[in-house]
């Protein structure tokens, strides 16, 4: 229905009516017409504002579970005709999506968001939801600290990105040289590191959920258990972070950024934030159902493993503005280690989404 023709028709009908004898009634009638027209105009504006397509992107990791649920449940069907989830498998694909504007909302490590922002990408960090999903996984149940892994080969995903960065900071804070004291084997993703563990190509790996739970499930199930020995959760890197730096046993690892025009649409951002927070809560309270939704999108995951990961992951919705103090502390540690990790400097105020500002124009 075209709002112009509807409004013109209403006006014509109102003008064609004979004027009532009572002037007050006439005013009332005109007021009624005005109210109807206002409603039609608002309805038309809302209809016109509905987007043809909205793209949500993220890795196959805990931060993306709510995004997948949002798509499957139709949580944003009122703001877009089509809502799609696109997976990125490694940091290079993530950067392409961001640089080429191929997503509206994208899950990413917080340092990558800061790096892209400082390099001129039009994005705003909306929230942080991932506060603890990193673990060392080993065949040796006696290894309880990073120092225990000295001299051993460790599979590490995402070289120079979040898992590697946290591992390096923790090691160096304890006087350990990551490059000299460990045999680091870099791989493309946590799922690739998990595969090396399961197939007995390595004995130790740094993994992010749900890869941790997937590896543990696979090594206790037929037929994979015939070739893969038992694996164990070893060092909880979040607890190690709290112990080493004498702070909370968590760190702001990943969240959601809005890209391009999406970040300047206050209504769209508000709807997204509310839907993401609600879907995160749903995943936490419906772990088995969440596992089924996520696992059907990737062959290497199982519903049971995803449900396990939901139970152990530190996931909590915190707006970027509220998370800023912890982000600032984390970013300062990264900047002191290597400024290039953040694009050369700490991100300014425009990086943190504020409804009144909406980020860098």
N, C-alpha and C positions, 0 to 999 in steps of 0.2 A: 504493500500500500504506500503510495507516494504521499508524503505529508503535505506538499504544496496543494495538490488537487483536493485533499480532504479539507484542509483549512479554507480554501477558496469556496468549496461547496457549503461549508458551515456558515461562512460569512454571507454568501448569497441567500441562503435560506433565512438567516436572521434579518437581512435587509428587506426581504420580500414580505415578511410578516407585517400586518397592519399594526400601527402604533396603538397600544392600549389606552383607554380613557384615563386610567389612573397613572400619573407620571411615575409614582414609586414603583408600580409594577413593571413599567418600562425599564427603569434602572435595574430592577431585579433580573429582568430577562436578559439585559445586556451583560450584567455581571455573570449570569449563567453561561452565556455564550463565551465570555472571556475565559471563564474557568475551563470550559470544554476545550477551547483553542489552546490554552496553556498546557493542558494535559496532552493534547495531540502533538503539540510541538515538542514537549519533553519526551514523549514516547518515540517520536520520529528521530529526535537527536540521539536517544539511546540506541535505537535500531541502527542509525547511520554509524555510530561509534563502534559497533561490534566488528571485530577484526575477522578477516577471512581465514587467517591462520596464525597460530601461536606456536613457536618452537621452544621446547624445553630440552636442555642438553645436560649430560653428565656422564661420569664413569659408571661402571658396574661396581659400585661401592655403596656403603651405607648412606652417604649423603644423597644418593639418587633414589632411594626407596620411596620417599614421599613424592618425588616427581612422577615416578611410574604409577603410583596410586592415584595421583591427580588426573593423569591421562585416562587410566582404566575406569575411574569412577565418574568422569565427566565433571570434575569439580569446577572447571572454568568454562563450561559450555555457554554460560551467559555472556562471556566477554569475547569469545571467538567461535567461529563455525567449526574449525578444526584445531585440535590441540595434539601436538605430536612430540614424542620423546625421541631424541637422537643421542646415541651413545658415542662418547669419545674414548678411545682405547689407550692413548698415550698422550703425553704433554704436547707433542707436535700437532696432533689432531685438535687438541683443545685450543691451541694458539691460532690455528687456521680458522676454526669456528668463530673465535673472538675477533680476529683481525678482519675477516671478511664479512662480519655481521650476519652469520648464518643461524644465529639463535637469538631469542629474545631474553631468556633467562637461562643461566648456565651455572652448574655446580663446578667448583674448582677449589684447589688449595688456596688459602688466603694469601700466601706469598706470591703466587702466580697472578692473582687479581691485582695486588699492589704493583707488581712488575709491569703488567700490561697497562694499568692506569698511568704509571709514571712514564711510559713510552708513548702516551698519547691516545690510547684506545678509549673511546667514549663509553665508560662503564661506571657503575656505582655498586659497591658492596652493600647488599640488602640485609644479610643476616649471617650468623655463624651457627651451624647446627652440629658439627662434628668436633667433639672434644676429646675423643679417646678411642682409636680403632687400631693402634699399632702394637704389634707383638713380635718378639722373636719366637720362632718355632724351631724345635730341634729334636733330633733323635736321642739326645742325651738328657735324661731327666735330672741330672745333677747340676746343670748350668743355670745359675740364678742371677748372674750379673753380667754386664757387657765384658768386664775384664776376663770372665771365664771363657770367652770366645777367642781370646788372643791366639794367633797362629792358625786359626781355623778358616775354612772357606765359607763365605756367607753369600747367599743370593740376595741381591738388593734391587728393588724395582725403582724406576723413575730417577735415573742419575741426575743429581743436582736439583732435584725437586723434593717435595715434602718428606717422604720417608727417609731419604738419604740425608737431608738437612738435619732432621731431628736426631738421627743416629750419630752424625758427625758432631753436633753440638754436645750431646751427652758424653760421647767418648772423649772429646778434647777437654771437657770440664773435669774429667777424672784423670787427666794426664796421659790419655791413650791417643796415639796417632792412628787414625782410621786407615790411612793408606799404607802405613808400614806395619802395623800390628795385626791387621786382618788381611785375609785374601778375599777381596771383594769381587764378586761376579755380578755385574750389572745386567739386568734383563728389562724388557719393555714394560711389564706390568706386574702387579701382585699375583694375578692369575698365572702368569708365566712362571714366576718364582714358585708358586704352589705346585705347578706341574713338575718342576725339577725335583722338588721334595718327594712327591708321590712316586715318581719313576726312579727314585734312588740315584739321581744325578748329583744331588748335593745333600748334605746332612743338616744344614742350618740355613734359615732364611728369615729376613725381615718381611712380614706380611701385614697387610691391612685387611680388616674385615670387609666382605665375607670370605676372603681367601683363606683366613686362618681356620674358620669353622669348616670350610669345604675340605681343606687338607686333612683335618682331624676326622671328619666323617668318612672320607674316602679310604683312609688307611685302616678303618675298622669295618669296612663293608666288603662283601663278595661282589665281583671277583678281584677287585683291586688289592684287597688285603693279602692275596696270595703272593704279590710281588713287592708290596710296600710295607716296611716295618712300622711299628708304632711311632707316632710323633707326639710331642708334648708342647703345651704352651710354656714358654720359658720366661723371658724378661718382659714384663708389662712396661712399655716405654713411657706410658703416662705416669705410673707410679715412680719410675726411675727419674722422670723429669721433676716431679715433686720432691723426691729425696735429694737429688743433686743440687737443685736450685732453691731448695727450701721454700717451696710455694705449693699451691694447689696441685693435686695429682691429675692435671688435665692441661691441655693447651689448645688454642683455637686453630684447628687444622684446616677445616674446609667449610664453605658456606655457598651462598648463592649470590651471583652478581647479575644485575640488569644491564643490558646492552642497548646502545643506540637510542632509538625513539622510545622504547619501552620504559627506560629509566626516567623519562620526563613526563610520563603519564601517571599522575598521582593516583587516579582511581584504579588503573590497571595494577600498579604496584601494590596498592592496599589490598586488592582482591587476591593477588598472588601471595602476599605475605600471610594473609588469613588462611588461604587454602593450604599453603605449605605447612604451616603450624598445625592445622587440623589433621592433615595427612600424616605428619610425623607422629602425632598422638595416636592416630588410628594404627599405624604400623607397630607402635610399641605395645598397644593393647590387643592387637590381633596378629601376633607374630607368625602363626601358622598360615593364615590367609595371605599375609604380606609375603611370606616365603614363596607361596605358589605364584603370586603375581610377578615377582621379580625373576624367579627361576625359569619361567616359561620363555623368557627373552634371551637367555644365554645357556648353551648346552653344558658348560662346565660347572654351573651352579645347580644345587638341588634345593627343593623347598625346605627340607629339614635343616640344611646348613645355613640357609638365609635366616631361618627362624632362630637358630642357635646364635647367629651373629647379632640379631636384634636384642637378644637377652643380655649380651655382654658388652655391647658398644655404648660408649658415653655419647648419647645423642640428646641435645637439648636446643630448642629454638631460642636464640637470643638475637635481638636486632643488632645491626652493625653499630649503631650509636651506643647501645648498652655494652657491647663487647669491646668497645674501643680501648678502655684501659688495659685489658689483657692483650689485645692485638698490639697495642703500642709497645708493651714490654717485650712481646715476642719479636716484633719487627726490629726493635733496637738490638736484640741479640743477633738477629740475622745480619743487620747492617754492620755491626761491629765485626762479624766474621767475614762477610763479603758483600759490599754494597750492591754489587751487580744482581744479587738475588732479589732485590726489590726495585731494580731499575735505577740504581744509583743513589736513591734518597728515600726518606720516609714519606709515605703518601700524605698529602695535605687534607684539609677539611672536606674538599669536594669528593674524596674517595668514599666517605661514609655517608650513605644515603640518609637524607633528611627530607621529610615530606614537603616542607616549604621550599627547599632548594632543588632537590632532585638530581644533584650532582653537576658535573662540568657540562656546560652547554655545548 
